[in-house]
């Protein structure tokens, strides 16, 4: 009975077919940083982050997961220890069959009492690990250590990084590896020196490995294990982030947030300002600058109509407040109304901004009079300026 209860508490989601369950987890560290990261790929968008304060001898922690029985899929404690799990094909666990089952969620308890990977392994080694017959976990700490436990087999980190997806390294110890996400993350780490490790680099790996379709990446987390910061991204959009300071959140007592609701409020960017020449000559290039700001700090793209039935389409995204430079050439003498609007990465659009531009026709001037002006340039300076001479 204890076995059944433990499996149910551990999370029904881990028992789902791993072809559907396609998460990516990693740990990476150097002398300055230690990061844990994961993409949580699943069909259920009902996701949460819970903050549980310390209690007696138990550490405070943040846990992240879904509603109901799969409420915990990973997390980090106040000592900078994190874990996240991955569904895998069935693999019998035999080495610990003579050990007792833990009465409860052993990985949640691990965050409550363990300071490091060494302590975590000592704890797990005390109990029957048959709960991992269809799952594996990656655990990492602020000191730079990490490990993957399949059940019977433990893989300790040997590089500055360690990656896990939904296959067993014990069955596929050498390339080619049977998972494009694993190969993508591994290649990115191999081509990035340890001293270049950064939050942005970790986010780029999650972005490169995210899933879409019926079982998309519902949320992503990057844990800054040394500084106890948690970066959460929603619905595989890595342009908008919510940052939690674990130390400060634990002071507030137990509380939780719906991850989708954290990202619900979205304000449109401001109407762009447009600067550049308001008159010119046909068949010459004219340069313009467009800038908008987003109240939520989202990145912005621009849509420009030049007034002559040509347009840019949505441009690349730029940080809020950063100017976009664009140029255009008009081919006919006329007056044109340029229009531009901005859109943030969540699809909120600004109002249109307009700018009147004239490509005037040349004035007919008597050639004898022009010759007279050229021979006497100081007599009528204002007239020369008006005529564009």
VEXLO-881604 format. One record per residue (C-alpha): residue number from 1; residue in three letters; x negated, z negated, y. Coordinates in steps of 0.1 Angstrom, whole numbers, plus 5000, padded with zeros to 4 digits. Layout:
<sites>
num = NUM | residu = ala | east = X | up = Z | north = Y
...
</sites>
This chain:
<sites>
num = 1 | residu = unk | east = 5000 | up = 5000 | north = 5000
num = 2 | residu = unk | east = 4972 | up = 4992 | north = 5024
num = 3 | residu = unk | east = 4957 | up = 5026 | north = 5018
num = 4 | residu = unk | east = 4990 | up = 5043 | north = 5027
num = 5 | residu = unk | east = 4994 | up = 5022 | north = 5059
num = 6 | residu = unk | east = 4959 | up = 5029 | north = 5069
num = 7 | residu = unk | east = 4963 | up = 5067 | north = 5065
num = 8 | residu = unk | east = 4995 | up = 5066 | north = 5085
num = 9 | residu = unk | east = 4980 | up = 5045 | north = 5113
num = 10 | residu = unk | east = 4949 | up = 5066 | north = 5114
num = 11 | residu = unk | east = 4970 | up = 5096 | north = 5124
num = 12 | residu = unk | east = 4992 | up = 5121 | north = 5106
num = 13 | residu = unk | east = 4976 | up = 5148 | north = 5128
num = 14 | residu = unk | east = 4944 | up = 5145 | north = 5108
num = 15 | residu = unk | east = 4962 | up = 5156 | north = 5077
num = 16 | residu = unk | east = 4973 | up = 5189 | north = 5091
num = 17 | residu = unk | east = 4958 | up = 5221 | north = 5079
num = 18 | residu = unk | east = 4924 | up = 5224 | north = 5097
num = 19 | residu = unk | east = 4929 | up = 5261 | north = 5103
num = 20 | residu = unk | east = 4955 | up = 5250 | north = 5128
num = 21 | residu = unk | east = 4936 | up = 5220 | north = 5140
num = 22 | residu = unk | east = 4906 | up = 5234 | north = 5158
num = 23 | residu = unk | east = 4890 | up = 5207 | north = 5178
num = 24 | residu = unk | east = 4854 | up = 5207 | north = 5192
num = 25 | residu = unk | east = 4834 | up = 5176 | north = 5197
num = 26 | residu = unk | east = 4798 | up = 5170 | north = 5209
num = 27 | residu = unk | east = 4773 | up = 5144 | north = 5221
num = 28 | residu = unk | east = 4743 | up = 5153 | north = 5243
num = 29 | residu = unk | east = 4718 | up = 5131 | north = 5260
num = 30 | residu = unk | east = 4685 | up = 5130 | north = 5279
num = 31 | residu = unk | east = 4667 | up = 5103 | north = 5298
num = 32 | residu = unk | east = 4692 | up = 5104 | north = 5326
num = 33 | residu = unk | east = 4725 | up = 5112 | north = 5309
num = 34 | residu = unk | east = 4745 | up = 5106 | north = 5278
num = 35 | residu = unk | east = 4777 | up = 5126 | north = 5274
num = 36 | residu = unk | east = 4805 | up = 5128 | north = 5248
num = 37 | residu = unk | east = 4829 | up = 5158 | north = 5250
num = 38 | residu = unk | east = 4859 | up = 5171 | north = 5231
num = 39 | residu = unk | east = 4886 | up = 5197 | north = 5231
num = 40 | residu = unk | east = 4919 | up = 5185 | north = 5215
num = 41 | residu = unk | east = 4936 | up = 5215 | north = 5201
num = 42 | residu = unk | east = 4972 | up = 5211 | north = 5189
num = 43 | residu = unk | east = 5008 | up = 5223 | north = 5194
num = 44 | residu = unk | east = 5021 | up = 5190 | north = 5209
num = 45 | residu = unk | east = 5017 | up = 5188 | north = 5247
num = 46 | residu = unk | east = 5028 | up = 5151 | north = 5248
num = 47 | residu = unk | east = 4994 | up = 5135 | north = 5254
num = 48 | residu = unk | east = 4983 | up = 5102 | north = 5269
num = 49 | residu = unk | east = 4953 | up = 5081 | north = 5280
num = 50 | residu = unk | east = 4956 | up = 5043 | north = 5274
num = 51 | residu = unk | east = 4934 | up = 5016 | north = 5290
num = 52 | residu = unk | east = 4931 | up = 4984 | north = 5270
num = 53 | residu = unk | east = 4913 | up = 4955 | north = 5287
num = 54 | residu = unk | east = 4889 | up = 4932 | north = 5268
num = 55 | residu = unk | east = 4904 | up = 4905 | north = 5248
num = 56 | residu = unk | east = 4884 | up = 4875 | north = 5237
num = 57 | residu = unk | east = 4854 | up = 4890 | north = 5218
num = 58 | residu = unk | east = 4868 | up = 4925 | north = 5218
num = 59 | residu = unk | east = 4855 | up = 4951 | north = 5243
num = 60 | residu = unk | east = 4878 | up = 4969 | north = 5267
num = 61 | residu = unk | east = 4883 | up = 5006 | north = 5260
num = 62 | residu = unk | east = 4901 | up = 5038 | north = 5268
num = 63 | residu = unk | east = 4918 | up = 5057 | north = 5240
num = 64 | residu = unk | east = 4932 | up = 5092 | north = 5242
num = 65 | residu = unk | east = 4957 | up = 5110 | north = 5220
num = 66 | residu = unk | east = 4993 | up = 5120 | north = 5214
num = 67 | residu = unk | east = 5026 | up = 5101 | north = 5212
num = 68 | residu = unk | east = 5039 | up = 5085 | north = 5181
num = 69 | residu = unk | east = 5017 | up = 5081 | north = 5150
num = 70 | residu = unk | east = 4989 | up = 5102 | north = 5163
num = 71 | residu = unk | east = 4985 | up = 5081 | north = 5195
num = 72 | residu = unk | east = 4947 | up = 5077 | north = 5191
num = 73 | residu = unk | east = 4924 | up = 5107 | north = 5185
num = 74 | residu = unk | east = 4893 | up = 5093 | north = 5202
num = 75 | residu = unk | east = 4881 | up = 5072 | north = 5231
num = 76 | residu = unk | east = 4853 | up = 5052 | north = 5247
num = 77 | residu = unk | east = 4846 | up = 5015 | north = 5252
num = 78 | residu = unk | east = 4831 | up = 4996 | north = 5280
num = 79 | residu = unk | east = 4797 | up = 4996 | north = 5262
num = 80 | residu = unk | east = 4794 | up = 5034 | north = 5263
num = 81 | residu = unk | east = 4804 | up = 5041 | north = 5227
num = 82 | residu = unk | east = 4827 | up = 5070 | north = 5220
num = 83 | residu = unk | east = 4842 | up = 5088 | north = 5190
num = 84 | residu = unk | east = 4865 | up = 5117 | north = 5184
num = 85 | residu = unk | east = 4879 | up = 5131 | north = 5151
num = 86 | residu = unk | east = 4884 | up = 5165 | north = 5136
num = 87 | residu = unk | east = 4907 | up = 5177 | north = 5108
num = 88 | residu = unk | east = 4888 | up = 5192 | north = 5078
num = 89 | residu = unk | east = 4897 | up = 5206 | north = 5044
num = 90 | residu = unk | east = 4902 | up = 5181 | north = 5016
num = 91 | residu = unk | east = 4869 | up = 5166 | north = 5003
num = 92 | residu = unk | east = 4870 | up = 5137 | north = 4979
num = 93 | residu = unk | east = 4853 | up = 5106 | north = 4990
num = 94 | residu = unk | east = 4838 | up = 5087 | north = 4961
num = 95 | residu = unk | east = 4808 | up = 5066 | north = 4973
num = 96 | residu = unk | east = 4828 | up = 5039 | north = 4989
num = 97 | residu = unk | east = 4857 | up = 5037 | north = 4963
num = 98 | residu = unk | east = 4848 | up = 5002 | north = 4952
num = 99 | residu = unk | east = 4850 | up = 4988 | north = 4988
num = 100 | residu = unk | east = 4880 | up = 4973 | north = 5004
num = 101 | residu = unk | east = 4903 | up = 4993 | north = 5028
num = 102 | residu = unk | east = 4904 | up = 4982 | north = 5064
num = 103 | residu = unk | east = 4937 | up = 4967 | north = 5073
num = 104 | residu = unk | east = 4945 | up = 4987 | north = 5105
num = 105 | residu = unk | east = 4929 | up = 5016 | north = 5124
num = 106 | residu = unk | east = 4892 | up = 5011 | north = 5117
num = 107 | residu = unk | east = 4880 | up = 5035 | north = 5144
num = 108 | residu = unk | east = 4901 | up = 5018 | north = 5171
num = 109 | residu = unk | east = 4886 | up = 4985 | north = 5159
num = 110 | residu = unk | east = 4851 | up = 5001 | north = 5160
num = 111 | residu = unk | east = 4855 | up = 5006 | north = 5197
num = 112 | residu = unk | east = 4866 | up = 4969 | north = 5201
num = 113 | residu = unk | east = 4836 | up = 4954 | north = 5184
num = 114 | residu = unk | east = 4807 | up = 4979 | north = 5183
num = 115 | residu = unk | east = 4781 | up = 4984 | north = 5210
num = 116 | residu = unk | east = 4761 | up = 5013 | north = 5195
num = 117 | residu = unk | east = 4760 | up = 5039 | north = 5168
num = 118 | residu = unk | east = 4740 | up = 5015 | north = 5146
num = 119 | residu = unk | east = 4766 | up = 4989 | north = 5148
num = 120 | residu = unk | east = 4794 | up = 5014 | north = 5142
num = 121 | residu = unk | east = 4777 | up = 5027 | north = 5110
num = 122 | residu = unk | east = 4772 | up = 4991 | north = 5098
num = 123 | residu = unk | east = 4809 | up = 4985 | north = 5102
num = 124 | residu = unk | east = 4820 | up = 5017 | north = 5085
num = 125 | residu = unk | east = 4797 | up = 5010 | north = 5056
num = 126 | residu = unk | east = 4817 | up = 4979 | north = 5048
num = 127 | residu = unk | east = 4849 | up = 4997 | north = 5040
num = 128 | residu = unk | east = 4864 | up = 5024 | north = 5018
num = 129 | residu = unk | east = 4862 | up = 5057 | north = 5037
num = 130 | residu = unk | east = 4888 | up = 5076 | north = 5018
num = 131 | residu = unk | east = 4907 | up = 5079 | north = 5050
num = 132 | residu = unk | east = 4882 | up = 5106 | north = 5058
num = 133 | residu = unk | east = 4891 | up = 5129 | north = 5029
num = 134 | residu = unk | east = 4907 | up = 5153 | north = 5053
num = 135 | residu = unk | east = 4888 | up = 5144 | north = 5085
num = 136 | residu = unk | east = 4854 | up = 5137 | north = 5100
num = 137 | residu = unk | east = 4844 | up = 5120 | north = 5131
num = 138 | residu = unk | east = 4816 | up = 5123 | north = 5156
num = 139 | residu = unk | east = 4804 | up = 5091 | north = 5173
num = 140 | residu = unk | east = 4779 | up = 5087 | north = 5201
num = 141 | residu = unk | east = 4765 | up = 5060 | north = 5224
num = 142 | residu = unk | east = 4749 | up = 5056 | north = 5258
num = 143 | residu = unk | east = 4715 | up = 5051 | north = 5242
num = 144 | residu = unk | east = 4713 | up = 5087 | north = 5230
num = 145 | residu = unk | east = 4723 | up = 5083 | north = 5194
num = 146 | residu = unk | east = 4751 | up = 5100 | north = 5176
num = 147 | residu = unk | east = 4763 | up = 5108 | north = 5140
num = 148 | residu = unk | east = 4789 | up = 5127 | north = 5121
num = 149 | residu = unk | east = 4805 | up = 5110 | north = 5092
num = 150 | residu = unk | east = 4823 | up = 5131 | north = 5066
num = 151 | residu = unk | east = 4832 | up = 5102 | north = 5044
num = 152 | residu = unk | east = 4803 | up = 5101 | north = 5019
num = 153 | residu = unk | east = 4778 | up = 5119 | north = 5041
num = 154 | residu = unk | east = 4764 | up = 5109 | north = 5074
num = 155 | residu = unk | east = 4746 | up = 5134 | north = 5096
num = 156 | residu = unk | east = 4725 | up = 5118 | north = 5124
num = 157 | residu = unk | east = 4715 | up = 5136 | north = 5156
num = 158 | residu = unk | east = 4681 | up = 5152 | north = 5154
num = 159 | residu = unk | east = 4682 | up = 5173 | north = 5187
num = 160 | residu = unk | east = 4692 | up = 5162 | north = 5221
num = 161 | residu = unk | east = 4727 | up = 5174 | north = 5211
num = 162 | residu = unk | east = 4750 | up = 5173 | north = 5181
num = 163 | residu = unk | east = 4782 | up = 5194 | north = 5176
num = 164 | residu = unk | east = 4811 | up = 5191 | north = 5152
num = 165 | residu = unk | east = 4841 | up = 5214 | north = 5145
num = 166 | residu = unk | east = 4863 | up = 5217 | north = 5115
num = 167 | residu = unk | east = 4839 | up = 5224 | north = 5086
num = 168 | residu = unk | east = 4815 | up = 5202 | north = 5067
num = 169 | residu = unk | east = 4778 | up = 5205 | north = 5074
num = 170 | residu = unk | east = 4771 | up = 5192 | north = 5039
num = 171 | residu = unk | east = 4787 | up = 5224 | north = 5026
num = 172 | residu = unk | east = 4773 | up = 5247 | north = 5052
num = 173 | residu = unk | east = 4739 | up = 5233 | north = 5062
num = 174 | residu = unk | east = 4724 | up = 5266 | north = 5074
num = 175 | residu = unk | east = 4736 | up = 5295 | north = 5094
num = 176 | residu = unk | east = 4758 | up = 5316 | north = 5095
num = 177 | residu = unk | east = 4782 | up = 5287 | north = 5101
num = 178 | residu = unk | east = 4819 | up = 5294 | north = 5094
num = 179 | residu = unk | east = 4832 | up = 5286 | north = 5129
num = 180 | residu = unk | east = 4829 | up = 5306 | north = 5161
num = 181 | residu = unk | east = 4833 | up = 5275 | north = 5182
num = 182 | residu = unk | east = 4805 | up = 5257 | north = 5165
num = 183 | residu = unk | east = 4782 | up = 5288 | north = 5168
num = 184 | residu = unk | east = 4792 | up = 5292 | north = 5205
num = 185 | residu = unk | east = 4784 | up = 5256 | north = 5214
num = 186 | residu = unk | east = 4752 | up = 5255 | north = 5193
num = 187 | residu = unk | east = 4739 | up = 5287 | north = 5210
num = 188 | residu = unk | east = 4747 | up = 5273 | north = 5245
num = 189 | residu = unk | east = 4728 | up = 5240 | north = 5237
num = 190 | residu = unk | east = 4699 | up = 5258 | north = 5222
num = 191 | residu = unk | east = 4695 | up = 5279 | north = 5253
num = 192 | residu = unk | east = 4697 | up = 5250 | north = 5277
num = 193 | residu = unk | east = 4668 | up = 5227 | north = 5280
num = 194 | residu = unk | east = 4675 | up = 5190 | north = 5277
num = 195 | residu = unk | east = 4664 | up = 5183 | north = 5312
num = 196 | residu = unk | east = 4691 | up = 5206 | north = 5325
num = 197 | residu = unk | east = 4719 | up = 5186 | north = 5309
num = 198 | residu = unk | east = 4747 | up = 5180 | north = 5333
num = 199 | residu = unk | east = 4784 | up = 5174 | north = 5336
num = 200 | residu = unk | east = 4790 | up = 5211 | north = 5346
num = 201 | residu = unk | east = 4771 | up = 5223 | north = 5316
num = 202 | residu = unk | east = 4792 | up = 5201 | north = 5293
num = 203 | residu = unk | east = 4824 | up = 5215 | north = 5309
num = 204 | residu = unk | east = 4811 | up = 5250 | north = 5304
num = 205 | residu = unk | east = 4808 | up = 5244 | north = 5267
num = 206 | residu = unk | east = 4844 | up = 5231 | north = 5264
num = 207 | residu = unk | east = 4856 | up = 5261 | north = 5284
num = 208 | residu = unk | east = 4837 | up = 5285 | north = 5261
num = 209 | residu = unk | east = 4852 | up = 5269 | north = 5230
num = 210 | residu = unk | east = 4887 | up = 5263 | north = 5241
num = 211 | residu = unk | east = 4917 | up = 5276 | north = 5221
num = 212 | residu = unk | east = 4949 | up = 5294 | north = 5233
num = 213 | residu = unk | east = 4980 | up = 5306 | north = 5216
num = 214 | residu = unk | east = 5002 | up = 5285 | north = 5194
num = 215 | residu = unk | east = 4977 | up = 5257 | north = 5190
num = 216 | residu = unk | east = 4959 | up = 5255 | north = 5224
num = 217 | residu = unk | east = 4935 | up = 5230 | north = 5238
num = 218 | residu = unk | east = 4960 | up = 5204 | north = 5252
num = 219 | residu = unk | east = 4934 | up = 5183 | north = 5269
num = 220 | residu = unk | east = 4896 | up = 5180 | north = 5272
num = 221 | residu = unk | east = 4875 | up = 5150 | north = 5279
num = 222 | residu = unk | east = 4839 | up = 5144 | north = 5290
num = 223 | residu = unk | east = 4827 | up = 5109 | north = 5287
num = 224 | residu = unk | east = 4798 | up = 5098 | north = 5310
num = 225 | residu = unk | east = 4786 | up = 5071 | north = 5286
num = 226 | residu = unk | east = 4761 | up = 5055 | north = 5309
num = 227 | residu = unk | east = 4782 | up = 5054 | north = 5340
num = 228 | residu = unk | east = 4815 | up = 5047 | north = 5321
num = 229 | residu = unk | east = 4833 | up = 5076 | north = 5337
num = 230 | residu = unk | east = 4860 | up = 5097 | north = 5320
num = 231 | residu = unk | east = 4867 | up = 5133 | north = 5331
num = 232 | residu = unk | east = 4900 | up = 5147 | north = 5318
num = 233 | residu = unk | east = 4911 | up = 5184 | north = 5320
num = 234 | residu = unk | east = 4945 | up = 5196 | north = 5310
num = 235 | residu = unk | east = 4958 | up = 5226 | north = 5292
num = 236 | residu = unk | east = 4923 | up = 5243 | north = 5290
num = 237 | residu = unk | east = 4921 | up = 5246 | north = 5328
num = 238 | residu = unk | east = 4886 | up = 5234 | north = 5338
num = 239 | residu = unk | east = 4890 | up = 5240 | north = 5376
num = 240 | residu = unk | east = 4910 | up = 5208 | north = 5380
num = 241 | residu = unk | east = 4899 | up = 5174 | north = 5368
num = 242 | residu = unk | east = 4911 | up = 5137 | north = 5369
num = 243 | residu = unk | east = 4883 | up = 5112 | north = 5369
num = 244 | residu = unk | east = 4886 | up = 5076 | north = 5357
num = 245 | residu = unk | east = 4862 | up = 5048 | north = 5362
num = 246 | residu = unk | east = 4866 | up = 5028 | north = 5330
num = 247 | residu = unk | east = 4853 | up = 4996 | north = 5346
num = 248 | residu = unk | east = 4878 | up = 4997 | north = 5374
num = 249 | residu = unk | east = 4907 | up = 5008 | north = 5352
num = 250 | residu = unk | east = 4902 | up = 4979 | north = 5328
num = 251 | residu = unk | east = 4905 | up = 4954 | north = 5358
num = 252 | residu = unk | east = 4941 | up = 4966 | north = 5361
num = 253 | residu = unk | east = 4952 | up = 4953 | north = 5327
num = 254 | residu = unk | east = 4968 | up = 4974 | north = 5300
num = 255 | residu = unk | east = 4983 | up = 5007 | north = 5314
num = 256 | residu = unk | east = 4986 | up = 5043 | north = 5304
num = 257 | residu = unk | east = 4991 | up = 5077 | north = 5319
num = 258 | residu = unk | east = 5008 | up = 5109 | north = 5306
num = 259 | residu = unk | east = 4981 | up = 5135 | north = 5308
num = 260 | residu = unk | east = 5005 | up = 5164 | north = 5318
num = 261 | residu = unk | east = 5020 | up = 5142 | north = 5345
num = 262 | residu = unk | east = 4986 | up = 5136 | north = 5360
num = 263 | residu = unk | east = 4984 | up = 5173 | north = 5367
num = 264 | residu = unk | east = 5020 | up = 5179 | north = 5378
num = 265 | residu = unk | east = 5017 | up = 5177 | north = 5416
num = 266 | residu = unk | east = 5002 | up = 5208 | north = 5430
num = 267 | residu = unk | east = 5002 | up = 5219 | north = 5466
num = 268 | residu = unk | east = 4996 | up = 5255 | north = 5478
num = 269 | residu = unk | east = 4966 | up = 5264 | north = 5498
num = 270 | residu = unk | east = 4967 | up = 5270 | north = 5535
num = 271 | residu = unk | east = 4975 | up = 5303 | north = 5551
num = 272 | residu = unk | east = 4941 | up = 5321 | north = 5553
num = 273 | residu = unk | east = 4923 | up = 5325 | north = 5585
num = 274 | residu = unk | east = 4911 | up = 5361 | north = 5590
num = 275 | residu = unk | east = 4882 | up = 5370 | north = 5612
num = 276 | residu = unk | east = 4866 | up = 5404 | north = 5620
num = 277 | residu = unk | east = 4869 | up = 5434 | north = 5643
num = 278 | residu = unk | east = 4904 | up = 5443 | north = 5656
num = 279 | residu = unk | east = 4894 | up = 5479 | north = 5664
num = 280 | residu = unk | east = 4869 | up = 5504 | north = 5653
num = 281 | residu = unk | east = 4861 | up = 5539 | north = 5642
num = 282 | residu = unk | east = 4874 | up = 5557 | north = 5611
num = 283 | residu = unk | east = 4851 | up = 5564 | north = 5582
num = 284 | residu = unk | east = 4830 | up = 5534 | north = 5591
num = 285 | residu = unk | east = 4829 | up = 5501 | north = 5571
num = 286 | residu = unk | east = 4844 | up = 5470 | north = 5588
num = 287 | residu = unk | east = 4836 | up = 5435 | north = 5576
num = 288 | residu = unk | east = 4861 | up = 5406 | north = 5575
num = 289 | residu = unk | east = 4860 | up = 5370 | north = 5564
num = 290 | residu = unk | east = 4889 | up = 5351 | north = 5548
num = 291 | residu = unk | east = 4890 | up = 5314 | north = 5543
num = 292 | residu = unk | east = 4917 | up = 5289 | north = 5531
num = 293 | residu = unk | east = 4916 | up = 5253 | north = 5520
num = 294 | residu = unk | east = 4935 | up = 5237 | north = 5492
num = 295 | residu = unk | east = 4949 | up = 5201 | north = 5497
num = 296 | residu = unk | east = 4942 | up = 5193 | north = 5460
num = 297 | residu = unk | east = 4907 | up = 5207 | north = 5461
num = 298 | residu = unk | east = 4915 | up = 5235 | north = 5437
num = 299 | residu = unk | east = 4896 | up = 5267 | north = 5437
num = 300 | residu = unk | east = 4911 | up = 5297 | north = 5455
num = 301 | residu = unk | east = 4915 | up = 5334 | north = 5451
num = 302 | residu = unk | east = 4926 | up = 5359 | north = 5477
num = 303 | residu = unk | east = 4949 | up = 5389 | north = 5478
num = 304 | residu = unk | east = 4943 | up = 5414 | north = 5507
num = 305 | residu = unk | east = 4964 | up = 5443 | north = 5518
num = 306 | residu = unk | east = 4946 | up = 5466 | north = 5543
num = 307 | residu = unk | east = 4977 | up = 5482 | north = 5558
num = 308 | residu = unk | east = 4970 | up = 5517 | north = 5546
num = 309 | residu = unk | east = 4986 | up = 5513 | north = 5511
num = 310 | residu = unk | east = 4954 | up = 5499 | north = 5496
num = 311 | residu = unk | east = 4948 | up = 5464 | north = 5484
num = 312 | residu = unk | east = 4922 | up = 5443 | north = 5466
num = 313 | residu = unk | east = 4943 | up = 5426 | north = 5439
num = 314 | residu = unk | east = 4935 | up = 5389 | north = 5433
num = 315 | residu = unk | east = 4898 | up = 5383 | north = 5439
num = 316 | residu = unk | east = 4874 | up = 5360 | north = 5421
num = 317 | residu = unk | east = 4880 | up = 5323 | north = 5427
num = 318 | residu = unk | east = 4860 | up = 5304 | north = 5453
num = 319 | residu = unk | east = 4858 | up = 5267 | north = 5461
num = 320 | residu = unk | east = 4883 | up = 5254 | north = 5486
num = 321 | residu = unk | east = 4870 | up = 5261 | north = 5522
num = 322 | residu = unk | east = 4844 | up = 5287 | north = 5511
num = 323 | residu = unk | east = 4847 | up = 5321 | north = 5529
num = 324 | residu = unk | east = 4854 | up = 5353 | north = 5511
num = 325 | residu = unk | east = 4837 | up = 5383 | north = 5527
num = 326 | residu = unk | east = 4852 | up = 5417 | north = 5522
num = 327 | residu = unk | east = 4849 | up = 5451 | north = 5539
num = 328 | residu = unk | east = 4872 | up = 5482 | north = 5543
num = 329 | residu = unk | east = 4870 | up = 5517 | north = 5557
num = 330 | residu = unk | east = 4900 | up = 5534 | north = 5572
num = 331 | residu = unk | east = 4902 | up = 5572 | north = 5570
num = 332 | residu = unk | east = 4929 | up = 5579 | north = 5596
num = 333 | residu = unk | east = 4932 | up = 5571 | north = 5633
num = 334 | residu = unk | east = 4961 | up = 5547 | north = 5636
num = 335 | residu = unk | east = 4971 | up = 5510 | north = 5640
num = 336 | residu = unk | east = 4972 | up = 5489 | north = 5608
num = 337 | residu = unk | east = 4985 | up = 5455 | north = 5599
num = 338 | residu = unk | east = 4962 | up = 5437 | north = 5575
num = 339 | residu = unk | east = 4977 | up = 5409 | north = 5553
num = 340 | residu = unk | east = 4961 | up = 5382 | north = 5531
num = 341 | residu = unk | east = 4973 | up = 5353 | north = 5511
num = 342 | residu = unk | east = 4956 | up = 5326 | north = 5490
num = 343 | residu = unk | east = 4964 | up = 5313 | north = 5455
num = 344 | residu = unk | east = 4950 | up = 5282 | north = 5437
num = 345 | residu = unk | east = 4941 | up = 5281 | north = 5400
num = 346 | residu = unk | east = 4975 | up = 5266 | north = 5392
num = 347 | residu = unk | east = 4993 | up = 5296 | north = 5407
num = 348 | residu = unk | east = 5006 | up = 5281 | north = 5440
num = 349 | residu = unk | east = 5004 | up = 5307 | north = 5468
num = 350 | residu = unk | east = 5001 | up = 5304 | north = 5505
num = 351 | residu = unk | east = 5020 | up = 5322 | north = 5532
num = 352 | residu = unk | east = 5008 | up = 5356 | north = 5544
num = 353 | residu = unk | east = 4984 | up = 5358 | north = 5572
num = 354 | residu = unk | east = 4982 | up = 5390 | north = 5593
num = 355 | residu = unk | east = 4957 | up = 5407 | north = 5616
num = 356 | residu = unk | east = 4964 | up = 5439 | north = 5637
num = 357 | residu = unk | east = 4936 | up = 5465 | north = 5635
num = 358 | residu = unk | east = 4934 | up = 5497 | north = 5655
num = 359 | residu = unk | east = 4915 | up = 5529 | north = 5648
num = 360 | residu = unk | east = 4923 | up = 5546 | north = 5681
num = 361 | residu = unk | east = 4922 | up = 5583 | north = 5688
num = 362 | residu = unk | east = 4893 | up = 5597 | north = 5709
num = 363 | residu = unk | east = 4902 | up = 5603 | north = 5746
num = 364 | residu = unk | east = 4900 | up = 5639 | north = 5759
num = 365 | residu = unk | east = 4875 | up = 5638 | north = 5788
num = 366 | residu = unk | east = 4863 | up = 5667 | north = 5809
num = 367 | residu = unk | east = 4828 | up = 5677 | north = 5797
num = 368 | residu = unk | east = 4816 | up = 5684 | north = 5832
num = 369 | residu = unk | east = 4826 | up = 5649 | north = 5842
num = 370 | residu = unk | east = 4808 | up = 5634 | north = 5812
num = 371 | residu = unk | east = 4777 | up = 5653 | north = 5822
num = 372 | residu = unk | east = 4780 | up = 5639 | north = 5857
num = 373 | residu = unk | east = 4783 | up = 5603 | north = 5843
num = 374 | residu = unk | east = 4753 | up = 5608 | north = 5821
num = 375 | residu = unk | east = 4732 | up = 5620 | north = 5851
num = 376 | residu = unk | east = 4744 | up = 5590 | north = 5873
num = 377 | residu = unk | east = 4747 | up = 5561 | north = 5848
num = 378 | residu = unk | east = 4748 | up = 5534 | north = 5875
num = 379 | residu = unk | east = 4777 | up = 5547 | north = 5896
num = 380 | residu = unk | east = 4807 | up = 5538 | north = 5873
num = 381 | residu = unk | east = 4796 | up = 5513 | north = 5847
num = 382 | residu = unk | east = 4831 | up = 5500 | north = 5840
num = 383 | residu = unk | east = 4844 | up = 5536 | north = 5835
num = 384 | residu = unk | east = 4816 | up = 5543 | north = 5811
num = 385 | residu = unk | east = 4824 | up = 5512 | north = 5791
num = 386 | residu = unk | east = 4861 | up = 5522 | north = 5789
num = 387 | residu = unk | east = 4852 | up = 5557 | north = 5777
num = 388 | residu = unk | east = 4829 | up = 5542 | north = 5751
num = 389 | residu = unk | east = 4798 | up = 5561 | north = 5765
</sites>
